[in-house]
Every structure is written in structure tokens, then in C-alpha cells.
Amino acid sequence: MSDTPPTLQTPAALNRNVGDVFRDVPLTRTHLRCCLVLFCVFAIEAWEMMIIVYTAPLIAADFSLDALAIGHLIGAMFIGMLLGAMAWGKVADRIGRKHAIIWSLGGYGLISLGSAFAPDYSSLYALRLLSGVAAVGMIVVTFAHFQELLPVRHRGALTVYLASGWPIGMLLALGATVWLLPYGWRAIIVLSSLGGLWAIAVARWVPESPYWLASVGRQEDAKATIYTLSRGTLLIPQACELQVDRTTAGRQRDLFSGALLKVSLLQIAVNFTFSWGYWGLQTWLPTLLQQRGLSLPQSYGFIALSALCMIPGYMAAAYLTGRLGRKKVIVGFIGASALAGYSFANAQSLEMLYLSNFALAFFSLGAWGVWGTWIGELYPTALRTVGYGWAIFAQRVANVLAPSLIGALIAYGSSFNLTATLINVFLLVTVVLAAFIPETEGEVLR
């Protein structure tokens, strides 16, 4: 029997869309290795975003800061992410998905390390802002890159599994904070910064996107990557030219023209409202819990249990998205999150506070996993990372505004119930907006 791998036959044809090719690519160990490496990238991103929240009480004590100043410091990284979000989408289109992630990881690690030695509030603020500019490249590019490596039928579930790196990053950040608490916030930030070294793993074990390679004319590299991903089971004939959607030049303004206008406006609005509803609560959760009588160590334990509840939420969403589609899972899960958020805001006992927050963690993070998948599927290759850039931009606008405005509410004596209820309204708006976005389950990437 011949050892020559089967070729991808095209009827008389010399052209084939990369998305169609990925209908035939089997799921292999190479995909799972890529999933593990990029999962860790997203966990590092989550760690970096949460570490300043968990160390905020220590920083406040060191620099004698009030709630408003801490709110602004938490928002500093998100201002940096806001400034860098759209730029990283274009960087990924220029130098490739893989190299963009590597540069983002390395840059964040160096700048974050510098912030651990900040002598005062102003310099710490500036360095956290710059670390946000660098770190946002990870979240802008990682999901798009991973989706462009996956077989069509496995894309939804595996991308949701990738998103489950968020609670792992939260738990690592929380664990590092508790472990290094006696050594102060600077030691915690130093440890966090070591995540930048994971760029070495990305460089070694993750291939470049075949969609991007085909879009820049690197045909042989695109075919070789598909051959590698399929572990030698799929060989594309030399005469076959791989193609991607070229109806757009990939300019920012192309997101807001023609059929993409409605989709772009909806996804940007959903990213803003959903991020406000989720992040507005998470950034001030330790403080809100202390208002309900929990000590700081108890609130950390509460958050850790919440993060654990996120993991089955992701697993459930990954299972359901391939069977029900993106829209039904998003609408159902965010709707359930809104109900859980209402119960959380009006909880009359500690037991109800725990149960409602765990339900909120389960449904809201499951929805985030599917939402991260859905965004990239809405756009052709030339606009995929650019579209993600706008999505993250909208999220970071909410991330910047929510901590400061909620900090102001807390500083001026707003009750726990009122603060949590105002945050929860944004989840209800998200449900309505998501209902108008087109379904993409089972469709090839363009």
C-alpha cells in the first residue's frame, strides 16, 4: 500500500476556498496542542487583567489611595487596551496572527515588570496603561488565530474551551495574590509579568493561520500548514490555489459599509453592554462583598468559588453551541445571567448571595465563551482581526467607564442593592441586541 497521503481533489479546478478545505480537515493532536498553548495565552491575559483588581487593597494602603483613585488605577490598563485594540488588528493583518501574539506577550511582560517597581501612583498608572496597550494584542488576535486553525465542525466548541482560560487566569491571579500577600503587591506583579515568557511556546508550537498565509500570497506555506494540522492526511495539489474572501481590502471603514454595517454596529453595542454588565460587577466585587459583611480573605474565597463555577458554564456552552447555534445559547445564557444578577442584587441571606452569584458566573461566562467565537465568524479574513479590534475597543470603553463610575457610586454611599441593579440593567440590553445578529453555526470562515 502506498504511503502517499491522499490529495484534496477539486473538480477540474485550480481554486479552492480555505474555509471549504477546513470542512475536510480532521481534528488532530496538533489542533489540541495549539488549543493548549493559546488557552494559556488567554489565561495569561485574564491573569493580567485581574491582578490589579486583587492587589488594589494592597496598593491603596501603600499609596494611601481612596476608592476613586483605585477605580482610576483599575481603569488605566483598560485605557491602554482601548488605545491599542484597533491597532493590533491591523498589526496582525500586516505581520501575521502568530507574530502579533508573540510581540504582544513579550511587550506586556516587560512593561508589566517595570510597573512592579513604580515609585509612586502616577508612574504606576502610566506603566499599567502602557501594559494595556501591549497586552490587548493577545485578546484581539488569539481567538481569530485559533478559529483559523480549526475544522469547521469543531470550531465552536473548541473556541469556547479556549475561552475557559479566563477563570483559570482569574484563579491563578487570585492564588498568586493570596500566596504572595505577605510580600506585598510588587512581588505579585513581578510574578504576573513572567507570563510574557510564554511567547516562546507560541513561537515553537503554534503555526501561522492558513487563511492569513493565503491572503498574502504565501500559497506553499498555507498548504504546508494545512498538511501539518491534518497530520499528513490532507495534501493539497500544487496546482490548486487557496483563496479567501477578497471582497474587502481590510480597511477600518469597510466594517461600516454595505451588509457589514448592521452587524458591526450590533456587535460593538453588545460588546459594550455585556462588558459593562460583567466587568462593572467583577471589578468591585471584593468591595461590594465587604459591604455585605465579608472580610477581604472571605471575599477572595467567594471569588475563587465563583471562578470554579465558570468552568462548567463554559463546558455547557461549548456542548450546546454546536447543537442550538450561537444565538440561542447567547440569548438564553445572558437572559439567565440577568435573572441571577437580579437575585444577587436582592439577596437577603448569605446563602442566596452565594447561589445567585454562582449562577451568574456559570451563565455569564458560558455566554462570553460563545460570544468570543461568534464575533470572528461575522467577518471575512481581511476584517476578522480588525472586527475583533473594534469589539475589544467597545469592551474596554465599558471597562474604563464602569470601575470609575461604580467607584463614584460607592464613594458617595450607594447601597449594594442599587449598585448591583444598575449594573444588571446592561445585561438585559445585551439580550435584546444579540437577538438581531445573524447565526453562523456550521458556516465556513470566509
Secondary structure, DSSP 4 states (H G I P E B T S, - for coil): ---PPPB---TT-SEEEHHHHTTTPPP-HHHHHHHHHHHHHHHHHHHHHHHHHHTHHHHHHHHT--HHHHHHHHHHHHHHHHHHHHHHHHHHHHH-HHHHHHHHHHHHHHHHHHHTT--SHHHHHHHHHHHHHHHHHHHHHHHHHHHTTS-GGGHHHHHHHHHTHHHHHHHHHHHHHHHTGGG-HHHHHHHHHGGGGGHHHHHHH-PPPHHHHHHTT-HHHHHHHHHHHTTTS-B--TTPEEE---SS---GGGGGSTTHHHHHHHHHHHHHHHHHHHHHHHHTHHHHHHHTT--HHHHHHHHHHHHHHHHHHHHHHHHHHHHH-HHHHHHHHHHHHHHHHHHHHT--SHHHHHHHHHHHHHHHHHHHHHHHHHHHHTS-HHHHHHHHHHHHHHHHHHHHHHHHHHHHHHHTT--HHHHHHHHHHHHHHHHHHHTTSPP-TTPPP-
